[in-house]
Every structure is written in C-alpha cells, then in structure tokens.
Amino acid sequence: MSYEEKNTWAFGAIAPVGYVVYLVLAYLAGSGPLDAETYVWPMVWAIVGAITAGILAGIVIGMAGARRVDRRDKEIGWLGSRVGNSFIAIGGVAALILCFIEAPHVYIANVLYLCFVLAAMLQAATKLAAYRRGF
C-alpha cells in the first residue's frame, strides 16, 4: 500500500469522526446540535481537531515508510479532488440559497461544514476505489 493510499484511509476516517465529535460537542454545549447560541466553538474545535489529526496521521504514516509518489498516485489524487469538489460546489450553492432566504447563520455554517465533510468522504472513497479496482 502506497503512502498516498494510507493517507487517504486516514483522512477518510478522520472526516466523519470529526463531524460526529462536532455533533456530540454541540449537543452537550447547547440544547441540541443546531443551537444558534453554542454551535460556534464546538465547530471550531472539531475542525481544528480534525486538521491536527490529519497532520499527525500524515507524519506517522510518513515516518513508517518511504514517501514515493508516482504518476498513478498523482492521477488518482486529481480524480479524487475533481469528484470531491462537487460537494464543495453543492455546499456553496446551498449556503447561497440559505443566505437568499435569510436563514440563521447556524444553518449556513452547518450546511457548509457538512458539505466539506461529505466532499472529503467522497474524495477518499473515489481514491480508494481507484486504488483497489484500478484506474
């Protein structure tokens, strides 16, 4: 298994775990996961925690073996990015629609964060399918 594939497994696991941690923290901090008064800091901590976990996972995976990236890894990375970015675009459009109807900030932030997580999961799934089934 290549360095890039191992990293993809790590990031594919970190994204949904980070979102679940956010939902739990937001629920414990407020009166529900979409509490307009208390969602900000749980979201910030979940995002910072997921970024930190991703960096640490990359360091540990890099220390465990050689980091050689070949052409196939690059092409799989590009494919995963193109597919994953579709959810980023969907999240942006959804946030715009919520802005147009003057929805509360809590809904806009949660839609954006959810779409970022779904984009990361879709990107990881696409890359892993390309590694496992061929490209």
Summary of the structure (lengths in Angstrom):
residues: 135
radius of gyration: 16.8
end to end distance: 15.1
largest distance: 51.0
contacts: 402
relative contact order: 0.18
helix: 82%
strand: 0%
